[in-house]
């Protein structure tokens, strides 16, 4: 017995998109029933395999991952429920539908305790089994979506990490060009740079441009999870007598896993992660079975991983495995001209989110924002805008009230020109080409002026 359908994903049907993406294992000792189930499912799912007994079914699970098992309860060698209980203990991560000729309360309770999500009473029609399978898959996907949503909500920087990579500076333009090149490829990418430079935003942009864009993007801050819990969070657990806990590696299946602050991973977890990177197979804690996952890995760190390797704090083999392509995020102080565009975007987003009036980004504020060093990079700029919106005013050192020592008391013609151009840039959201058009000058003139002003 073996695989009966493995081809291009069939188009969604009246039973939903989840069915079209599914891989299903049919376990039944009766050839006629197996043939009926396979013929019913094969045109509507991505992959269906069959097994005639429990030993064969166990071998199929060892070979690959399934989203769902359709299981007959009465088989010559072993009852379906007994086999299901045993598989749950050693690491069965598929949902299961039990086929039974008896629908008494005792069987129903036993099926639920064994980990079956539904059962279908014999005899049944094709639509009945298709509806049961679609319901099980929809519930599975809903659990996954709810879990990932809670995970995102617990990530305090999630709202700040969404959006585009704004700016026209050389540094950020190089990052965008590299993302455009890497997005269609399965290559592992390491984002490096100081805290607050936008590494997660860059990773999200790469995912959004890839062929996994409609699949989950799962960010994990390795520094935010205690060392004694991070292995469980990533890999999940299988414990006798306790419900299994799926890890984030499983919930991200098909999508992109982004590990931020990867230098903070404990050594034991580094070794476990290396195995996943090498063969894309995950062994949950306490499980006897490895499960295949389809993932793209993105990493980020503000540490010098090479120095961490030399100091014995980070595995050299893992470092070389994740450092396939390195994307260096530039400091905000090196992104001439981008502060205006970023400040305008944050002002719009934050005032709308808080339901509070936006503050005017006038020429005095913009000049001081541009002259500030931004040691906290983009994150510091966003925090400043949010704090100012809440308080209803910029701090004195960034407002017209604060005197800048290098400014003369009287305005020169150059200062008037600078104020007018900066004000126009603010009005058009930092778009230099549009500002040049409205001012009646060339784009090169605007670029030259901004470079001379350090903008």
C-alpha positions in Angstrom: 0.0 0.0 0.0 1.2 3.5 -0.5 0.7 6.9 -1.8 -2.3 7.4 -4.2 -2.3 11.2 -4.8 0.6 13.6 -4.7 0.5 16.3 -7.3 -0.3 20.0 -7.7 -2.7 21.4 -5.1 -6.2 20.9 -6.4 -8.5 24.0 -6.6 -10.6 24.9 -3.5 -14.0 23.2 -3.5 -17.3 23.7 -1.7 -15.6 22.0 1.3 -13.1 24.9 1.7 -9.4 25.7 1.0 -8.1 23.7 4.0 -9.1 20.4 2.3 -7.2 21.3 -0.9 -4.0 21.9 1.1 -4.3 18.7 3.3 -2.3 15.5 3.5 -4.3 12.6 4.8 -3.6 9.0 5.9 -6.4 6.4 5.5 -6.1 3.4 7.8 -8.5 0.5 7.2 -8.1 -3.3 6.8 -11.0 -3.6 4.2 -9.7 -3.0 0.6 -13.1 -1.8 -0.5 -13.4 0.9 2.2 -9.8 2.0 1.6 -10.5 2.3 -2.1 -13.7 4.3 -1.6 -12.0 6.7 0.8 -9.0 7.2 -1.4 -11.1 7.8 -4.5 -13.3 10.3 -2.6 -10.4 12.2 -1.1 -7.7 12.1 -3.8 -9.2 14.6 -6.3 -9.8 17.1 -3.4 -6.6 17.0 -1.3 -2.9 17.6 -1.8 -1.8 14.1 -0.8 -3.5 10.9 0.4 -1.8 7.7 1.5 -3.3 4.4 2.7 -2.4 1.7 5.2 -4.1 -1.7 5.7 -3.1 -2.2 9.4 -1.7 -0.4 12.4 2.0 -1.5 11.7 1.8 -0.1 8.2 0.2 3.1 9.5 2.9 3.6 12.1 5.5 3.2 9.3 3.8 5.8 7.2 3.8 8.3 10.1 7.5 7.6 10.6 8.1 8.5 7.0 6.2 11.8 6.8 3.8 14.2 8.4 0.0 14.1 7.9 -2.6 16.7 8.8 -5.3 14.1 9.4 -5.7 10.4 9.9 -9.0 8.7 8.9 -9.0 5.5 11.0 -11.2 2.4 11.2 -11.8 1.3 14.8 -12.1 -2.4 14.2 -9.1 -4.0 12.6 -7.7 -7.6 13.0 -4.4 -6.8 14.6 -5.3 -3.9 16.9 -8.2 -1.6 17.6 -8.0 1.8 16.1 -8.5 3.5 19.4 -5.7 1.5 21.0 -3.3 2.3 18.2 -4.3 6.0 18.4 -3.6 6.1 22.2 -0.2 4.6 21.7 0.7 7.0 18.8 -0.3 10.0 20.9 2.2 9.0 23.6 5.1 8.8 21.2 4.3 11.9 19.2 1.3 11.9 16.7 0.6 15.4 15.8 -2.1 14.7 13.2 -5.8 15.0 14.0 -7.8 11.8 13.7 -11.4 10.9 12.6 -12.6 7.5 13.8 -14.8 5.3 11.5 -17.0 3.1 13.5 -20.1 0.9 13.2 -21.2 1.7 16.8 -22.2 5.2 17.9 -22.8 4.5 21.6 -21.8 7.0 24.3 -19.0 4.8 25.6 -17.3 4.7 22.1 -17.7 8.5 21.7 -16.1 9.2 25.1 -13.3 6.7 24.4 -12.6 8.3 21.1 -12.3 11.8 22.6 -10.0 10.5 25.4 -7.8 8.8 22.8 -7.5 12.1 20.9 -9.9 11.7 18.0 -11.5 14.9 16.9 -14.6 13.3 15.3 -16.1 10.0 14.4 -18.3 8.9 11.4 -20.8 6.1 11.7 -20.9 3.4 9.1 -22.4 3.2 6.5 -21.7 6.7 5.2 -21.8 8.6 1.9 -19.0 10.5 0.3 -20.3 13.9 1.3 -20.5 12.8 5.0 -16.8 11.9 5.1 -15.8 15.0 3.2 -17.7 17.2 5.6 -16.2 15.5 8.6 -12.7 15.9 7.1 -13.2 19.6 6.2 -14.6 20.3 9.7 -11.5 18.7 11.3 -9.1 20.6 9.1 -10.9 23.9 9.7 -10.8 23.4 13.5 -7.1 22.6 13.2 -6.4 25.7 11.2 -8.5 27.8 13.6 -6.5 26.6 16.6 -3.3 27.5 14.8 -4.5 31.0 13.8 -5.8 31.7 17.4 -2.5 30.5 18.9 -0.4 32.7 16.5 -2.7 35.6 17.1 -2.2 35.3 20.9 1.6 35.0 20.3 1.6 38.2 18.2 -0.4 40.1 20.8 2.0 39.1 23.5 4.9 40.5 21.4 5.0 44.1 22.6 6.8 45.3 19.5 4.5 43.6 16.9 2.5 46.8 16.1 5.7 48.7 15.5 7.2 46.0 13.4 4.6 46.1 10.7 4.9 48.3 7.6 7.3 49.2 4.8 11.0 50.0 4.9 10.6 53.8 4.3 13.3 56.1 3.2 15.4 56.9 0.1 18.9 56.9 1.7 21.6 54.7 0.1 21.7 52.4 3.1 18.0 51.5 3.2 17.9 51.3 -0.6 20.6 48.7 -0.5 18.6 46.7 2.1 15.5 46.9 -0.1 17.4 45.7 -3.1 18.8 42.8 -1.2 15.4 41.8 0.0 14.0 41.9 -3.5 16.8 39.5 -4.6 16.4 37.1 -1.6 12.5 37.0 -1.4 11.9 34.4 -4.1 14.7 32.1 -2.8 14.6 29.6 0.1 17.9 30.9 1.5 18.4 31.4 5.2 19.0 35.1 6.0 20.7 36.7 9.0 19.8 40.4 9.7 22.4 42.2 11.8 22.6 45.7 13.2 22.1 47.8 16.3 18.9 47.6 18.3 16.0 49.6 16.8 17.3 49.6 13.2 14.3 47.7 11.9 15.5 44.1 11.6 12.0 42.6 12.2 10.4 45.0 9.7 13.0 43.9 7.1 12.3 40.3 7.8 8.5 40.8 7.5 9.0 42.6 4.2 11.1 39.7 2.9 8.3 37.2 3.9 5.6 39.4 2.4 7.5 39.3 -1.0 8.1 35.6 -0.9 5.9 32.7 -2.1 5.1 32.0 1.6 3.3 35.4 2.0 -0.1 33.8 2.6 1.4 31.5 5.2 2.3 32.4 8.8 5.1 34.7 9.8 6.1 33.7 13.3 8.5 36.1 15.2 10.2 34.9 18.3 12.3 37.1 20.6 14.8 34.6 22.1 15.8 37.1 24.8 12.2 37.5 25.9 11.6 33.8 26.8 13.3 32.3 29.8 16.1 29.8 29.0 14.3 26.9 30.7 11.1 27.4 28.7 12.4 28.3 25.2 12.9 24.7 24.0 9.4 23.8 25.0 8.0 26.9 23.3 9.9 26.1 20.1 9.6 22.3 19.8 6.5 21.5 21.9 6.1 18.6 24.3 4.7 15.1 24.5 4.0 13.8 28.0 2.3 10.6 29.1 -1.1 11.4 30.6 -1.0 15.1 29.5 -2.3 16.9 26.4 0.4 17.4 23.8 1.7 20.9 23.4 2.5 22.0 19.8 5.6 24.2 19.5 6.0 27.3 17.4 8.0 25.3 14.8 4.8 23.4 14.1 2.5 26.4 14.1 4.8 28.1 11.6 4.8 25.1 9.2 4.6 26.2 5.6 5.6 29.8 6.5 8.5 31.7 7.9 10.1 31.5 11.4 11.9 34.6 12.5 14.3 34.2 15.5 15.3 37.6 16.9 18.2 37.9 19.3 19.4 34.5 18.3 22.6 35.0 20.3 20.6 34.5 23.5 19.6 30.9 22.7 20.9 28.4 25.3 23.5 26.0 24.1 21.2 22.9 24.3 18.6 24.7 22.1 21.3 25.7 19.7 22.1 22.1 19.1 18.4 21.2 18.7 17.9 24.1 16.2 20.9 23.0 14.2 19.3 19.6 13.6 16.1 21.3 12.3 18.1 23.5 9.9 19.9 20.6 8.5 17.0 18.2 7.7 13.8 20.2 8.5 12.7 17.6 11.0 11.6 18.3 14.6 11.5 16.0 17.6 9.2 17.4 20.3 10.5 17.1 23.8 9.5 13.6 25.1 8.6 12.3 21.6 10.0 9.2 20.0 9.1 10.4 16.5 10.5 13.2 14.4 8.1 15.3 12.3 8.9 17.0 9.0 8.3 20.8 8.9 8.3 23.1 5.9 9.9 26.3 7.1 12.0 29.2 5.9 14.3 30.5 8.7 15.2 34.2 9.2 17.5 35.3 12.1 18.5 38.5 13.6 21.0 39.7 16.2 22.5 42.9 17.5 25.5 41.0 18.8 28.8 40.1 17.0 28.1 36.4 16.4 31.7 35.9 15.2 33.0 37.2 18.5 30.4 35.1 20.4 31.8 32.0 18.6 35.4 32.9 19.5 34.3 33.3 23.2 32.6 29.9 23.2 29.1 31.3 23.7 27.7 30.4 20.3 28.1 27.2 18.3 30.4 27.7 15.3 28.5 25.1 13.2 25.2 26.9 13.9 26.7 30.3 13.1 27.9 29.1 9.7 24.5 27.5 9.1 22.5 30.6 9.7 25.0 33.1 8.2 24.3 32.2 4.6 23.4 35.7 3.6 23.9 38.7 6.0 21.8 41.8 5.6 23.3 44.7 7.7 20.7 47.3 8.8 22.1 50.8 8.8 22.0 53.2 11.7 19.4 55.9 11.6 22.0 58.6 11.9 23.6 57.2 8.6 20.2 57.4 6.7 20.4 61.0 5.5 16.9 62.4 4.7 14.9 59.4 6.1 14.0 61.0 9.5 11.4 63.3 7.9 9.6 60.5 6.1 9.7 58.2 9.2 8.6 60.9 11.5 5.6 61.7 9.3 4.6 58.1 9.0 4.8 57.5 12.8 2.8 60.7 13.4 0.0 59.5 11.2 0.0 55.9 12.5 0.2 56.8 16.2 -2.2 59.6 16.3 -4.8 57.5 14.5 -4.2 54.5 16.7 -4.4 56.5 19.9 -7.3 58.7 18.7 -5.4 61.8 19.5 -4.5 64.9 17.4 -1.3 64.8 15.4 1.4 67.3 16.3 2.7 69.7 13.6 6.1 68.6 12.2 7.2 72.2 11.5 10.5 73.3 10.2 12.0 73.8 13.6 11.0 70.3 14.8 12.3 68.7 11.6 15.6 70.5 11.7 16.2 69.3 15.3 15.0 65.8 14.5 17.5 65.6 11.7 20.4 67.0 13.8 19.9 64.5 16.6 22.2 61.4 16.8 19.4 58.8 17.4 21.4 56.3 19.5 18.2 54.2 19.8 17.7 54.3 16.0 14.2 54.0 14.4 12.7 52.6 17.6 13.8 55.7 19.5 12.3 58.0 16.9 9.0 56.1 17.1 8.9 56.2 20.9 9.6 60.0 20.8 6.7 60.6 18.4 4.3 58.4 20.5 5.3 60.1 23.8 4.9 63.5 22.2 1.4 62.7 20.9 0.4 61.5 24.3 1.7 64.6 26.1 0.5 66.9 23.4 3.8 68.5 22.7 7.4 67.7 21.7 10.1 67.9 24.4 11.7 71.4 24.5 14.9 70.1 22.9 12.9 69.1 19.8 10.4 71.9 19.6 10.7 75.5 18.7 11.0 76.4 22.4 14.4 74.8 22.7 17.2 77.0 21.5 19.8 75.3 19.3 23.2 76.7 20.1 24.4 76.5 16.5 21.5 78.6 15.2 22.1 82.3 14.8 19.5 84.7 16.2 18.5 86.0 12.8 17.5 83.9 9.8 19.6 83.9 6.7 18.4 83.4 3.2 19.7 79.9 3.3 17.7 79.2 6.4 14.5 80.5 4.8 15.2 78.3 1.8 15.8 75.3 4.0 12.7 75.9 6.0 10.6 76.1 2.9 12.0 72.9 1.3 11.7 70.9 4.6 8.1 72.1 5.0 7.3 70.9 1.4 9.0 67.6 2.1 6.9 67.1 5.2 3.7 67.9 3.2 4.5 65.2 0.6 5.7 62.6 3.1 9.4 62.9 2.2 8.9 62.3 -1.5 11.7 64.3 -3.0 10.6 63.9 -6.6 7.1 65.3 -5.7 8.6 68.1 -3.6 10.8 69.1 -6.5 7.8 69.1 -8.9 5.8 71.4 -6.6 8.7 73.7 -6.0 9.5 74.0 -9.7 13.1 72.7 -9.3 14.9 69.6 -10.4 15.2 66.5 -8.2 19.0 66.9 -8.2 18.6 70.3 -6.7 16.6 68.9 -3.8 19.1 66.0 -3.3 22.0 68.4 -3.3 20.4 70.8 -0.8 19.5 67.9 1.5 23.0 66.5 1.4 24.5 69.9 2.2 22.1 70.2 5.2 22.8 66.7 6.4 19.2 65.7 5.8 
